[in-house]
């Protein structure tokens, strides 16, 4: 019979390791979604800048 020199892993240690991995994954996901929101905001600003201003001489003035 061979006995390894590694100490037994407690249930609490494995639960804490799993929770730490989950938190790391959640933080990475949050950062990705924030990056996506920034890109969408920048795209919206660019689209609005490209739209430019409306030529008011081509509008119809109507009074009721």
Secondary structure, 3 states (H helix, E strand, C coil): CCCCCCCCCCHHHHHHHHHHHHHHHHHHHHHHHHHHHHHHHHHHHHHHHHHCCCCHHHCCCCCC
